[in-house]
Amino acid sequence: MDIFGLLVSICVFLGVPGLTGIRIIKQGEEALVETLGRYNGKKLTPGLNYLIPVYERIAYQQTIRERVLDIPPQQCITRDNVAITVDAVVYWRILDLEKAYYKVENLQSAMVNLVLTQIRSEMGKLELDQTFTARSEINEILLRDLDEATDPWGVKVTRVELRDIIPSRAVQESMELQMSAERKKRAAILTSEGERESAINSARGKAEAQVLDAEARQKAAILEAEAQQKAIVLKAQAERQQQVLKAQATAEALQIVAKTLASDPQAHEALQFLLAQNYLDMGQKIGSSDSSKVMFLDPRSIPATLEGMRSIVGDIGKNDYK
């Protein structure tokens, strides 16, 4: 096949009669053939093709690969009457070469005007702020609308991308002022929120500190009260134990005295002497006390008192003796 193609090329170059109708179509391209000015559906595919001279001719030859259509910048008016400049890029390819040639004249120019019209229409539906935030949605809408509009032309639009959306200089200056004011507003809000959080944390810390201090004082008071209660209980127990011991000592002493009186009759006189002496010592202690009062004691009553105590002791001794 390569040798045949080489021979054909040599013959065409030398002008051999009958070989002037040979046509070579490159890969990725197609060509439409008209017969005496009429298209009968003949299409040339990539490779070596032959046309009848004078009778047939190539009417349209074009690539069927995907191509890029650069849309020039154009002015649009948004819904809030703001002038902006927009440009775009369209990716497209020819699916039906016959429709692309016979259904529309100057396909590329028709597509450029169609894209410009669609962009102006979509931008007129949006406000200025929406044109910056809804770029992907606008691309999808343009892709769907352009694909439907170019379908009768045998064209498939694969992608539409808005490149630049540029407002006018006056609008840019006002937007810069607005953004500056917005930043100052956000900074003020953040500062006030920070101060509020700081005040809340400070108040919360003080409240927690007061609660902890009150709990600590309460626990200290409870511990102190418990300690005092325990001290009182221990003191009472000690006094009670002391009184018990004193009572036991007194009982033992009385038992000893009773036994002594029972065994020795002369011990009554010694006991009487000791009682009288203790009586006098008691009076002396009462008189020497700081809180004591004046006590009047009739000396004449002392023998009678002693005699009464002797009789009591005597009775105790007789009873013990019996």
JOURMO-V541391 format. One record per residue. N is the residue number from 1. RES is the residue in one letter. PSI is psi in whole degrees, 0 to 359 (NA if undefined). Layout:
# JOURMO-V541391
<<N:RES:PSI> <N:RES:PSI>>
This chain:
# JOURMO-V541391
<<1:M:321> <2:D:322> <3:I:320> <4:F:316> <5:G:322> <6:L:319> <7:L:320> <8:V:320> <9:S:321> <10:I:320> <11:C:320> <12:V:320> <13:F:324> <14:L:353> <15:G:36> <16:V:130> <17:P:138> <18:G:349> <19:L:8> <20:T:350> <21:G:7> <22:I:132> <23:R:139> <24:I:120> <25:I:130> <26:K:159> <27:Q:135> <28:G:6> <29:E:161> <30:E:162> <31:A:142> <32:L:137> <33:V:129> <34:E:140> <35:T:111> <36:L:44> <37:G:6> <38:R:136> <39:Y:124> <40:N:16> <41:G:5> <42:K:133> <43:K:133> <44:L:133> <45:T:169> <46:P:136> <47:G:202> <48:L:127> <49:N:156> <50:Y:132> <51:L:145> <52:I:119> <53:P:143> <54:V:322> <55:Y:322> <56:E:150> <57:R:156> <58:I:117> <59:A:325> <60:Y:127> <61:Q:128> <62:Q:157> <63:T:147> <64:I:10> <65:R:164> <66:E:139> <67:R:166> <68:V:128> <69:L:114> <70:D:116> <71:I:122> <72:P:156> <73:P:143> <74:Q:154> <75:Q:136> <76:C:157> <77:I:124> <78:T:176> <79:R:332> <80:D:25> <81:N:46> <82:V:131> <83:A:129> <84:I:157> <85:T:128> <86:V:138> <87:D:165> <88:A:171> <89:V:133> <90:V:129> <91:Y:127> <92:W:165> <93:R:157> <94:I:125> <95:L:323> <96:D:103> <97:L:328> <98:E:312> <99:K:321> <100:A:335> <101:Y:321> <102:Y:342> <103:K:341> <104:V:145> <105:E:130> <106:N:75> <107:L:314> <108:Q:319> <109:S:321> <110:A:321> <111:M:321> <112:V:313> <113:N:323> <114:L:317> <115:V:318> <116:L:317> <117:T:317> <118:Q:321> <119:I:314> <120:R:321> <121:S:316> <122:E:323> <123:M:329> <124:G:344> <125:K:349> <126:L:155> <127:E:170> <128:L:314> <129:D:327> <130:Q:332> <131:T:334> <132:F:329> <133:T:339> <134:A:36> <135:R:315> <136:S:321> <137:E:321> <138:I:318> <139:N:317> <140:E:319> <141:I:316> <142:L:320> <143:L:315> <144:R:314> <145:D:317> <146:L:323> <147:D:320> <148:E:320> <149:A:328> <150:T:359> <151:D:320> <152:P:342> <153:W:3> <154:G:27> <155:V:142> <156:K:116> <157:V:119> <158:T:334> <159:R:144> <160:V:129> <161:E:123> <162:L:127> <163:R:299> <164:D:136> <165:I:104> <166:I:115> <167:P:170> <168:S:166> <169:R:318> <170:A:319> <171:V:322> <172:Q:318> <173:E:318> <174:S:324> <175:M:322> <176:E:318> <177:L:318> <178:Q:317> <179:M:322> <180:S:317> <181:A:322> <182:E:320> <183:R:318> <184:K:320> <185:K:314> <186:R:320> <187:A:318> <188:A:319> <189:I:316> <190:L:321> <191:T:315> <192:S:321> <193:E:321> <194:G:317> <195:E:321> <196:R:316> <197:E:321> <198:S:317> <199:A:319> <200:I:315> <201:N:321> <202:S:314> <203:A:319> <204:R:321> <205:G:318> <206:K:317> <207:A:316> <208:E:322> <209:A:318> <210:Q:320> <211:V:316> <212:L:321> <213:D:317> <214:A:318> <215:E:320> <216:A:317> <217:R:320> <218:Q:315> <219:K:320> <220:A:317> <221:A:320> <222:I:316> <223:L:320> <224:E:317> <225:A:318> <226:E:321> <227:A:317> <228:Q:319> <229:Q:316> <230:K:321> <231:A:317> <232:I:318> <233:V:315> <234:L:321> <235:K:317> <236:A:319> <237:Q:321> <238:A:316> <239:E:318> <240:R:317> <241:Q:322> <242:Q:318> <243:Q:322> <244:V:316> <245:L:319> <246:K:316> <247:A:319> <248:Q:319> <249:A:319> <250:T:318> <251:A:318> <252:E:321> <253:A:319> <254:L:321> <255:Q:319> <256:I:317> <257:V:318> <258:A:318> <259:K:321> <260:T:316> <261:L:326> <262:A:328> <263:S:334> <264:D:108> <265:P:333> <266:Q:350> <267:A:347> <268:H:319> <269:E:320> <270:A:321> <271:L:320> <272:Q:320> <273:F:317> <274:L:319> <275:L:318> <276:A:319> <277:Q:318> <278:N:324> <279:Y:315> <280:L:319> <281:D:322> <282:M:317> <283:G:323> <284:Q:318> <285:K:321> <286:I:321> <287:G:330> <288:S:354> <289:S:145> <290:D:325> <291:S:10> <292:S:158> <293:K:172> <294:V:126> <295:M:124> <296:F:123> <297:L:121> <298:D:119> <299:P:333> <300:R:341> <301:S:351> <302:I:313> <303:P:322> <304:A:321> <305:T:313> <306:L:321> <307:E:322> <308:G:317> <309:M:323> <310:R:318> <311:S:323> <312:I:314> <313:V:322> <314:G:317> <315:D:319> <316:I:318> <317:G:318> <318:K:318> <319:N:317> <320:D:324> <321:Y:318> <322:K:NA>>
